[in-house]
Structures are given as structure tokens and as C-alpha cells.
């Protein structure tokens, strides 16, 4: 297994992180307008895994592969290659993601289902790849799940400089590989969606129960562990800031109370762990 993959077990389930990219030393204000480097640095438990000593943060883009009951489910397939993207650091990239995916023991044709917590560019990109100038599905044997609110948001409100719907969603719909599901859909084998709106209108998270253990794959209701210590800090991509804050607090509290293993799409270094109370807020204990 390469250094770009990490595996975690939850009951009979295995969850593998496959990393597309990780960037350290980011000024936190770029993503958290209410934040600052000194405010990050005062939370000493963030250093060195999630921030440097000066309070600059590290963020990762990764997908999670869930294996349970003979099924292989891919969750949030990253940015992708050769795509026009509004953020310069995602624009027209050439990541070795599929090579890492293969090194981790997976093949695109082995994926049974693709789950999207939401349809921002960094959670849907590898659903398609470019062949002879056309975007074609990557996971050709998989059902791709969407909520209607998320499809509408992605189609009707594109960011300037990109069209995620056209290059990463429409080809899946055209190929007949899409299923529109409720935001609390039961996916079988102890897997279900949980509505977690705010970052986007149709945002969902994934809850897994297996052999008395539980896991929560958050998507983007939080982006960095500092939001456990500072849960009111909004992220620049939050569509409804107040709803996102309420969702974040609700879900953090639930994860802490249940002791679930929490896996977060943009947590660097150690993306999985447990949430514990820390004064008036919370902290993250890596698995």
C-alpha cells in the first residue's frame, strides 16, 4: 500500500483513504474568513499534524473507499484531471490519483456505487475522464447517487470559470448510471445518508454501523480540525453560513456522543479519529 493510502476498520467494514493532493502552510484566512493564524496556533493539539507552529493550516483532497458485505463504494471522488476549474490550484491538473487507487488494491470496474456528499468540484471530478475530447464515465459498473437538491444547485449555480455539471455529472446521467435518492436514503448493510445541509443545499453525510461500531464520513460540513475548536468559523464555500454552523454543531455533538469514527474529506495527515469534548468546544483524537 502506498504512502498515499490509509486504512481504517469499523466493525466488518474497511475504509481506505486515497489521497489526490495535500497542501501545507496555507494562511487560514484563505478558507476561514473569521480565522487567523494566531487563533489556529493557540490550539496546540492541531500542531504539527493539521497546522504548523505559526498557525498555517494543511488541507487534503482525498476520496474514501468503503468495503462492506462484498460491496465497494467510492465516496467523493476528488478533483480529477484536465478540468477547467475556478480555483487555480485545481485547474487543469494531472494527478496520479487513479494510479494510487490501483496501488491501494482497487480497479474502476470494481466500484459498485459512487456516493457524493455534494457536487462541488473537489468531490465529483474522477467520475469522468477525458478520452478523445469527450468526458466519459470512469466507474462504468457503478450506480452514482445524487440528491435532487444537489443536482439543481450544481446545474443552476455554477462558479465562474467552471462547469462541474457539464464535465462531471451530465455524462453520468447520459450513460444511465445515475440514481436520484432521498437525503436520508438507506443504502443497505448498515449504510445510510444523513442530511447535513448548509455547505450546499443538498449536502449529505454517510453513516455506517457494523458489528456494534459506527463511522461518520462528513463530507464538507467541516473542513479542518480547527472548526472543532472554533465551530462558528464559516468556510468560504458555505452556501448558507448559519445553516452550516447549526449542522456542524449538531453533527459534531452527535459524533462525540456516539463515539463514532469520524472521517473528514479535507483533514490532512490523520483523516480519521474520534471527537471529544474540550471545554466549551471539541477536539480531534486521531485514530
WOGILIN-V808915 format. One record per backbone hydrogen bond with DSSP energy under -0.5 kcal/mol. CO is the residue of the C=O (numbers start at 1). NH is the residue of the N-H. E is the energy in kcal/mol with one decimal. If there is no record, write none. Layout:
# WOGILIN-V808915
co: [CO CO]
nh: [NH NH]
e: [E E]
This chain:
# WOGILIN-V808915
co: [2 4 6 8 10 13 14 15 16 17 17 18 21 23 26 27 28 28 31 31 32 36 37 38 40 42 43 44 46 46 50 51 52 56 57 59 61 61 63 64 64 65 65 66 66 67 68 71 71 72 72 73 74 74 75 76 77 78 78 83 83 86 87 87 88 90 93 96 97 98 99 100 101 102 107 108 112 113 114 115 115 117 120 121 121 123 124 125 127 127 129 131 134 134 136 138 139 143 143 144 145 146 147 148 149 150 151 152 153 159 163 164 164 165 165 169 169 170 171 172 173 177 179 179 182 185 185 188 190 191 191 192 194 198 198 199 200 200 203 205 206 207 208 210 213 214 215 216 216 217 218 219 224 225 225 226 228 230 232 235 239 240 241 242 243 244 245 246 247 248 249 250 251 252 253 254 255 255 261 262 263 264 265 266 268 271 272 273 274 276 278 281 283 284 285]
nh: [5 19 17 15 13 10 67 8 65 6 19 63 61 59 57 30 31 32 33 236 35 40 41 42 43 44 46 47 50 51 58 48 55 52 26 23 20 21 18 66 75 16 67 68 73 14 71 68 73 112 113 66 76 115 64 78 126 124 125 85 92 88 90 91 91 93 82 100 101 102 103 104 106 105 110 111 143 74 145 76 117 204 123 124 125 77 127 128 138 139 136 134 131 136 129 140 142 114 145 179 116 181 151 152 153 154 155 156 157 162 167 168 169 169 170 172 173 174 175 177 176 144 146 181 185 187 193 191 209 187 188 207 205 239 240 239 198 203 196 194 217 192 215 213 210 261 208 218 263 206 221 265 227 228 229 230 282 233 234 238 241 244 245 246 247 248 249 250 251 252 253 254 255 256 257 258 259 260 216 273 218 267 62 60 270 264 287 262 285 283 281 278 276 286 274]
e: [-1.6 -2.4 -3.3 -3.2 -2.5 -2.4 -2.9 -2.3 -2.6 -1.3 -0.5 -2.4 -3.1 -2.2 -2.6 -2.0 -1.6 -2.9 -0.5 -2.0 -2.4 -1.8 -2.8 -1.4 -1.8 -1.3 -2.2 -1.4 -2.8 -1.2 -2.1 -0.6 -2.2 -2.7 -3.0 -2.8 -2.8 -1.7 -2.8 -0.6 -3.2 -2.4 -0.5 -0.5 -3.0 -2.2 -2.0 -1.6 -0.5 -2.7 -1.3 -3.3 -0.5 -3.0 -2.0 -1.9 -2.9 -0.9 -3.2 -0.6 -3.0 -0.5 -2.0 -0.8 -0.6 -0.7 -2.3 -2.0 -2.8 -2.2 -2.6 -1.9 -1.9 -1.9 -2.1 -1.2 -2.1 -2.8 -2.9 -2.4 -0.5 -2.4 -2.1 -0.8 -0.8 -0.7 -1.6 -1.3 -2.5 -0.5 -2.6 -1.8 -2.9 -0.6 -2.2 -1.1 -1.6 -2.7 -0.6 -2.7 -0.8 -2.9 -2.3 -2.6 -2.1 -2.6 -2.4 -2.7 -1.8 -1.7 -2.1 -2.3 -0.7 -1.3 -3.6 -1.0 -2.0 -2.7 -1.3 -2.1 -1.4 -3.2 -2.3 -0.6 -1.5 -0.5 -2.8 -1.3 -2.0 -2.8 -0.7 -3.0 -2.4 -0.8 -2.7 -1.3 -1.6 -1.2 -2.4 -2.4 -2.9 -2.4 -2.2 -2.0 -2.4 -2.5 -2.6 -0.7 -2.8 -2.4 -0.9 -0.7 -2.3 -2.1 -0.9 -2.5 -1.6 -2.0 -0.5 -2.5 -0.5 -2.8 -2.2 -2.2 -2.8 -2.6 -2.4 -2.4 -2.8 -2.6 -2.3 -2.0 -2.6 -2.4 -2.4 -2.2 -1.5 -0.9 -2.9 -1.9 -2.1 -1.3 -0.6 -1.6 -3.2 -1.9 -3.1 -3.4 -3.1 -2.5 -1.8 -2.9 -2.3 -0.7 -2.5]
